[in-house]
Amino acid sequence: MSRHRRARHEVGRLPGVLYAEVFRSVPVRFRNGHRFKRAEITGIAHGTRLRRLVDAQGRAVALPVDGLILSRKLAELLAVNPGDSIRVEVLEGARPVRHITVSGFVDEMIGLSAYMDIHALNRVMREDASVSGAYLAIDSQHESSLYSALKRLPGVAGVAFREALLESFGEILDRSIVTATVINIVFATIIAFGVVYNGARIALSERGNELASLRVLGFTRREVSAILLGEQATLTLAAIPLGFAFGIVLSWLLSLQLDTEFYRMPLLFTSATFGLSLTVVVAAAAASGVLVARRLNNLDLIAVLKTRE
């Protein structure tokens, strides 16, 4: 029995383990001409369920029998395409140097990664069926007993639970991105309200005599308000598509700045994105309209008509 199978069966017998998959991780330096990057090759088996490789659309990427699967950012930094041969300098053990063909890409948002079939990686390293760790699907009711069992094993260097990692990552997002987003929404609401209200106030001051004359001629308050506020509503609705276009361009420019070796922030728009923006602008415009309508209803007709142009 190979060490692959033996290690998988050993961890599979631990309390609470429902399913186990082993992997091999090797630090390497990739080199393509004058370009080079340090990363790790992770060797996984075909048909893995706990560590799937996917593209930007969430489709599974087939793991080749021989050859490398690179993260798209790593391939971009090395300027390689599928079918190219890349120099791989192993940074552990006997430090062999190999030339391996790039078979495809995966889309990952964090770090620089490379993947191979675990058996092919063992052949590259000229080693027996060695493993570096295992992915485990566990029964949550036995989590504490499993953790205790893993702590007693001398060959286990570290343990990471998916739920704990996600919880920690969520806390970081709440403290940074979510807080910043709320602050940006508040400021955007204030700015939208100020722009629309100031525009309506300026229109009221410039057309006060005309509106007062209409009131004297017999127009009702509602009709006069509809003339002024209808014009402002038309301008606001006409500006919304332009605002969407400007926001898309600005977001695209920001996404270029957030495309680094350590993490990537993909540009993604949903109906909720535009819906929230539209709601903020419409709410700000409605509040501005109410305030301007109150000033229009309290307009002193005689004083306005006596004002000289």
C-alpha distance (Angstrom), angle and dihedral (degrees) to the residues before:
residue distance angle dihedral
M1 . . .
S2 3.83 . .
R3 3.79 121.9 .
H4 3.81 87.6 -112.1
R5 3.77 92.7 62.0
R6 3.80 94.2 35.9
A7 3.81 93.4 52.8
R8 3.80 91.5 46.0
H9 3.79 92.2 50.6
E10 3.81 92.2 46.3
V11 3.80 94.8 54.0
G12 3.79 89.7 38.9
R13 3.81 89.2 63.0
L14 3.82 93.1 57.0
P15 3.83 116.3 110.1
G16 3.79 113.6 -83.7
V17 3.82 96.9 9.4
L18 3.80 111.1 136.0
Y19 3.80 99.4 173.4
A20 3.82 135.7 -0.4
E21 3.79 136.0 -162.1
V22 3.82 123.8 -175.3
F23 3.80 127.1 -145.0
R24 3.80 138.9 -172.1
S25 3.81 121.6 -139.0
V26 3.82 122.0 -164.1
P27 3.84 126.8 -180.0
V28 3.81 111.5 -133.7
R29 3.78 143.4 164.7
F30 3.81 114.6 -126.9
R31 3.79 115.7 -151.0
N32 3.79 129.7 -172.8
G33 3.79 111.0 171.1
H34 3.80 107.7 -57.3
R35 3.81 92.2 -15.0
F36 3.81 120.3 92.5
K37 3.79 138.0 164.1
R38 3.79 135.0 -179.0
A39 3.78 116.4 -130.3
E40 3.79 141.6 130.8
I41 3.77 131.6 -93.2
T42 3.78 111.4 -141.5
G43 3.77 115.2 -157.5
I44 3.80 115.4 -151.9
A45 3.79 133.1 168.2
H46 3.79 127.3 -106.4
G47 3.76 115.2 -92.6
T48 3.81 95.7 23.0
R49 3.78 115.3 170.7
L50 3.80 101.3 -170.6
R51 3.83 98.2 49.0
R52 3.78 109.5 37.9
L53 3.80 124.5 174.7
V54 3.81 114.1 -136.9
D55 3.80 139.0 173.1
A56 3.82 128.5 -131.3
Q57 3.83 91.0 -78.1
G58 3.81 92.5 52.6
R59 3.81 93.7 -108.1
A60 3.79 117.1 145.5
V61 3.81 115.8 -106.0
A62 3.80 114.0 -141.9
L63 3.79 114.7 -122.8
P64 3.83 110.5 -129.0
V65 3.80 121.8 -130.4
D66 3.81 88.1 -125.7
G67 3.76 127.0 12.2
L68 3.78 139.7 54.5
I69 3.77 132.5 -76.5
L70 3.83 108.8 -155.4
S71 3.77 130.6 -167.4
R72 3.79 108.3 -107.7
K73 3.82 93.1 -117.3
L74 3.81 92.2 53.0
A75 3.80 90.5 49.1
E76 3.80 89.5 49.8
L77 3.82 92.3 51.9
L78 3.79 91.3 48.1
A79 3.84 93.1 42.3
V80 3.82 94.1 -131.6
N81 3.78 131.7 144.1
P82 3.80 132.8 -161.3
G83 3.79 108.7 -71.5
D84 3.82 95.1 30.1
S85 3.79 119.8 123.2
I86 3.80 115.6 -128.2
R87 3.80 130.2 -165.2
V88 3.82 112.3 -118.5
E89 3.82 118.2 -163.5
V90 3.80 110.3 -167.1
L91 3.82 113.1 -142.5
E92 3.80 99.9 -158.0
G93 3.79 139.2 56.5
A94 3.80 113.3 2.8
R95 3.85 89.6 -9.1
P96 3.79 97.1 -130.3
V97 3.81 120.3 -168.1
R98 3.79 118.0 -137.7
H99 3.79 139.0 174.1
I100 3.80 110.5 -136.1
T101 3.80 129.9 -178.4
V102 3.82 119.1 -118.6
S103 3.80 107.3 -126.5
G104 3.81 102.1 179.9
F105 3.78 150.2 -40.3
V106 3.80 138.4 -97.9
D107 3.79 127.5 -160.2
E108 3.80 113.9 -122.7
M109 3.79 126.8 166.9
I110 3.80 99.2 -152.3
G111 3.79 130.1 53.7
L112 3.81 132.5 -25.7
S113 3.80 115.3 -66.9
A114 3.80 141.6 177.9
Y115 3.80 130.2 -171.0
M116 3.80 137.2 -161.9
D117 3.74 138.5 170.1
I118 3.81 104.8 -83.1
H119 3.81 92.8 -128.0
A120 3.81 91.2 50.3
L121 3.80 90.0 49.5
N122 3.81 90.6 51.5
R123 3.80 88.8 52.6
V124 3.80 90.7 50.4
M125 3.81 89.0 51.9
R126 3.83 91.2 43.8
E127 3.77 90.1 -132.8
D128 3.73 138.7 127.3
A129 3.79 118.8 -94.1
S130 3.82 93.5 -61.4
V131 3.78 124.2 174.8
S132 3.81 133.6 -163.7
G133 3.79 100.3 -161.5
A134 3.77 147.1 -37.0
Y135 3.79 139.9 -109.2
L136 3.81 111.8 -134.8
A137 3.78 133.6 -161.1
I138 3.79 105.0 -154.8
D139 3.78 141.9 -177.0
S140 3.80 106.4 -108.2
Q141 3.81 91.0 -143.5
H142 3.82 89.7 65.3
E143 3.80 96.8 42.6
S144 3.81 95.7 112.1
S145 3.81 94.2 47.2
L146 3.81 90.6 47.6
Y147 3.78 91.1 50.7
S148 3.80 90.6 51.0
A149 3.81 91.1 49.5
L150 3.81 92.0 49.6
K151 3.81 91.7 50.1
R152 3.81 89.6 57.1
L153 3.80 93.6 53.5
P154 3.85 110.6 94.5
G155 3.79 93.1 -154.1
V156 3.81 94.3 59.6
A157 3.83 111.1 93.4
G158 3.80 98.0 177.4
V159 3.80 144.6 -5.4
A160 3.81 128.1 -149.3
F161 3.81 124.9 -173.5
R162 3.79 117.6 -151.1
E163 3.81 94.6 -140.1
A164 3.81 91.9 51.6
L165 3.80 91.3 49.4
L166 3.80 92.3 48.9
E167 3.80 91.4 47.3
S168 3.81 91.4 50.4
F169 3.80 91.1 46.5
G170 3.81 90.3 49.3
E171 3.80 91.2 52.1
I172 3.80 90.5 51.9
L173 3.81 90.2 50.6
D174 3.80 91.8 48.4
R175 3.79 91.4 51.9
S176 3.79 95.9 46.0
I177 3.79 121.1 14.8
V178 3.82 98.8 28.1
T179 3.81 93.1 46.5
A180 3.80 91.8 47.1
T181 3.81 90.5 48.0
V182 3.82 92.5 52.4
I183 3.80 90.9 49.1
N184 3.81 90.9 49.3
I185 3.81 91.3 50.0
V186 3.82 91.4 50.9
F187 3.80 92.4 49.8
A188 3.81 91.3 44.4
T189 3.81 89.9 53.0
I190 3.80 91.8 49.9
I191 3.81 92.5 47.8
A192 3.81 92.6 46.9
F193 3.80 91.1 49.6
G194 3.81 91.8 47.7
V195 3.80 94.3 49.1
V196 3.80 95.2 47.8
Y197 3.82 94.2 41.9
N198 3.80 93.8 48.3
G199 3.79 90.8 48.5
A200 3.80 91.1 51.9
R201 3.82 92.4 45.8
I202 3.79 91.8 51.1
A203 3.81 90.8 48.6
L204 3.82 89.4 49.8
S205 3.80 93.5 50.7
E206 3.83 92.5 46.8
R207 3.81 95.2 46.3
G208 3.78 99.7 33.2
N209 3.81 93.8 112.8
E210 3.79 92.7 49.2
L211 3.80 93.1 49.0
A212 3.79 92.4 45.6
S213 3.81 89.7 50.3
L214 3.78 89.9 53.1
R215 3.80 89.8 51.9
V216 3.82 90.4 51.4
L217 3.80 90.1 49.1
G218 3.79 90.2 57.7
F219 3.80 106.7 -89.7
T220 3.79 113.5 144.3
R221 3.79 123.7 -121.8
R222 3.80 90.2 -108.2
E223 3.80 92.6 53.1
V224 3.80 93.3 47.9
S225 3.81 91.2 46.7
A226 3.79 89.9 49.8
I227 3.80 90.5 55.7
L228 3.82 94.4 53.2
L229 3.79 99.5 34.4
G230 3.79 93.1 41.1
E231 3.79 89.1 58.3
Q232 3.81 91.2 49.5
A233 3.81 91.4 46.6
T234 3.82 90.5 52.3
L235 3.81 91.5 50.8
T236 3.81 91.2 47.4
L237 3.81 94.1 49.5
A238 3.80 90.8 46.7
A239 3.81 90.6 51.8
I240 3.83 94.7 51.5
P241 3.86 96.7 76.7
L242 3.81 89.7 46.7
G243 3.82 89.0 50.2
F244 3.81 90.6 50.6
A245 3.81 90.8 51.1
F246 3.80 92.2 48.3
G247 3.83 90.7 47.7
I248 3.81 91.9 51.2
V249 3.80 92.1 51.2
L250 3.81 92.2 45.9
S251 3.82 91.7 48.3
W252 3.80 90.2 49.7
L253 3.81 91.1 52.7
L254 3.82 90.8 48.5
S255 3.82 91.6 49.1
L256 3.81 89.0 56.4
Q257 3.80 89.3 56.7
L258 3.82 91.1 49.5
D259 3.81 94.4 52.7
T260 3.83 100.7 101.1
E261 3.80 137.9 143.0
F262 3.81 91.6 -99.2
Y263 3.80 100.3 48.8
R264 3.78 143.0 -8.4
M265 3.81 128.2 -145.5
P266 3.82 106.6 -155.2
L267 3.79 118.5 -144.9
L268 3.79 105.7 -114.0
F269 3.80 128.8 166.6
T270 3.80 124.5 -172.0
S271 3.78 134.1 178.5
A272 3.82 87.7 -101.9
T273 3.82 89.7 59.5
F274 3.80 93.5 57.4
G275 3.80 92.1 35.8
L276 3.81 92.6 57.6
S277 3.81 91.9 47.6
L278 3.79 91.7 48.3
T279 3.81 91.6 47.9
V280 3.81 92.4 51.7
V281 3.81 93.1 50.2
V282 3.81 94.7 44.0
A283 3.82 91.9 47.4
A284 3.83 91.3 48.8
A285 3.81 91.0 47.7
A286 3.82 91.9 48.2
A287 3.80 92.4 50.6
S288 3.81 90.4 47.6
G289 3.79 90.2 49.1
V290 3.79 92.4 52.9
L291 3.81 92.1 52.1
V292 3.81 93.6 46.1
A293 3.83 91.3 46.3
R294 3.82 89.6 54.7
R295 3.81 90.7 52.4
L296 3.80 90.0 46.6
N297 3.80 92.3 50.8
N298 3.82 90.9 51.0
L299 3.79 92.8 49.1
D300 3.84 113.2 139.1
L301 3.78 100.1 -130.4
I302 3.81 97.4 -167.5
A303 3.82 93.8 47.3
V304 3.78 92.0 48.3
L305 3.80 93.8 49.0
K306 3.81 91.0 49.3
T307 3.81 91.7 54.4
R308 3.79 113.2 106.6
E309 3.74 119.3 -131.2
